[in-house]
Amino acid sequence: MPITKRMRAVLNAHKPLMDFITQSTYAERSRDPDIFDFTFGNPQEMPIAGFADALMKWAPPENKDWYAYKLSEVDACSTVAESLTAWRKVPFEAADIALTSGAFGAIAAAFATFLDPGDEVIYSLPPWFGYEPMLLQTGAFCVKVPVRAGSFDLDLAAIEGAITERTRMVIVNSPNNPTGKIYPPDTLAGLSRVLTAASKKFGRPIYLLSDEPYSRLVFEDKPFYSPAAYYPYSMISYSYGKVLLTPGQRIGFLALAPDMPEKEERRAQIMTAQIACGWLFPNALLQHAIRDLDALSIDLAELERKRDLMVEGLRGLGYEVHKPDGTFYLLPKSPIADDMVFTDMLASNDVFVMPGTICSIPGYLRIALTSSTQRLEQSLYGFAKAIRARPTGRAGR
Ligand SMILES: Cc1ncc(COP(=O)(O)O)c(C=O)c1O
């Protein structure tokens, strides 16, 4: 079947994930209501109170244009800019907000605007698995640099060493999926120095895409440091799908950093990219409802209790697991070296997690904490049975 070379590269890169979704034990049982499904960050409980009310409140049309084509509507952009300004304590302008179909749409718009075929984009491993297919689709090259072992912090020396004259963008995802790490100010200031020096050396700016869809999901009131606050050539991609746990209702944004140079031109270019890429704007109803939606959140205290329940529960069973700073994922080590095999052992006990191999971190397991406390608690029995059944000796840890 004739397909483009670019699409073939995308299919190859996506194959492990697609095989997992379509051909694994998970594929066979993903619709079984009895399984503990901790695989993707999909909601496993009813949506938060207030979400449907907000949509119903804004559904009745108030004028003939209510459901007309919508770009980034001024009122909705103002809501986002006010919210970001209050939260980040730096002034964001409404005109610097492009409303998008989630963070996916924001990332696609940033790639379409700033990347030419052959440009190199650096990001750290383990990454969110969406970057690679999206970059290959634009014709850019993925340059992957592991984070520092143990701390999961960015490895600045490795990033610096990976920069070439073709580097056009660096992506940083904080809080990180899947490690849960919030990168500290020193690291971000260091990254800014590296990017500033390299941009000067090669005579063109290296852009920073700060992918922050989990920035409201932080534990213990930890401060969140936006990578975009440290470097002028920055953009923030964001999604409401995480904080509201409604990923099927697609709204997010791409925000230009307040001190981004040549902002006026950028605004128009991004809007054009959104159209050219197939209308990457959120639907009209979500834009009307944004002021109400922006005020909502899943219960963060409850999410933190879930994290603690699982971290302590798993540690008690002999799993090695660190406490994430944010997101709704845990990343325990697989008790045996082959995480694909251990994922199957968990599956035979009705517990479904993402093997680390799929997220480019072999030897680990990713657990989404989007189930009820009761379901998480009940799953510990399956985690216990699987770790007890692991082969010991040379292959085991
Ligand atoms: C790091 C990261 N970026 C972007 C996205 C895309 O978010 P959305 O599907 O809400 O657009 C995700 C979703 O899992 C993510 O984890």
The ligand as a Tripos MOL2 file, in Angstrom:
@<TRIPOS>MOLECULE
LIG
   16    16     1     0     0
SMALL
NO_CHARGES

@<TRIPOS>ATOM
      1 C1          3.5180   15.3660   28.4590 C.3       1 LIG1
      2 C2          2.2680   15.4040   27.6460 C.ar      1 LIG1
      3 N1          2.1350   16.3400   26.7050 N.ar      1 LIG1
      4 C3          1.0340   16.4340   25.9670 C.ar      1 LIG1
      5 C4         -0.0160   15.5550   26.1460 C.ar      1 LIG1
      6 C5         -1.2510   15.7150   25.3180 C.3       1 LIG1
      7 O1         -2.3140   16.1460   26.1410 O.3       1 LIG1
      8 P1         -3.8080   16.2400   25.5520 P.3       1 LIG1
      9 O2         -4.1650   14.8640   25.0970 O.co2     1 LIG1
     10 O3         -4.6380   16.6540   26.7060 O.co2     1 LIG1
     11 O4         -3.7700   17.1810   24.4480 O.co2     1 LIG1
     12 C6          0.0740   14.5510   27.1020 C.ar      1 LIG1
     13 C7         -1.0010   13.5710   27.2750 C.2       1 LIG1
     14 O5         -0.8550   12.5440   27.8890 O.2       1 LIG1
     15 C8          1.2450   14.4800   27.8980 C.ar      1 LIG1
     16 O6          1.4020   13.5500   28.8300 O.3       1 LIG1
@<TRIPOS>BOND
     1     1     2 1
     2     2     3 ar
     3     2    15 ar
     4     3     4 ar
     5     4     5 ar
     6     5     6 1
     7     5    12 ar
     8     6     7 1
     9     7     8 1
    10     8     9 2
    11     8    10 1
    12     8    11 1
    13    12    13 1
    14    12    15 ar
    15    13    14 2
    16    15    16 1
@<TRIPOS>SUBSTRUCTURE
     1 LIG1         1 GROUP 0 **** ****
